Amino acid sequence: MTQFLFLLIDVLIAIAFIAAPWVILAKLNFQWPDWLKDGIVGVICFVIWTGFALYFATQTILWLGFLP
């Protein structure tokens, strides 16, 4: 049962690291530059940030000791 609980906690940590910056950026109310409005730039930024976020989430999970 603890392994399942650790899995849920790990998934929530990973989702928080991935989604938090995008939620914060979506709340900002200013005019974005035209080159940022292009969809491919957003996809590239999202993929790069997801890689960093998964690394940070992995390090956080190891640091907190949420391992079975």
Sequence and secondary structure as in RCSB ss.txt:
>XXXX:A:sequence
MTQFLFLLIDVLIAIAFIAAPWVILAKLNFQWPDWLKDGIVGVICFVIWTGFALYFATQTILWLGFLP
>XXXX:A:secstr
 HHHHHHHHHHHHHHHHHHHHHHHHHH  S   HHHHSHHHHHHHHHHHHHHHHHHHHHHHHHHT   
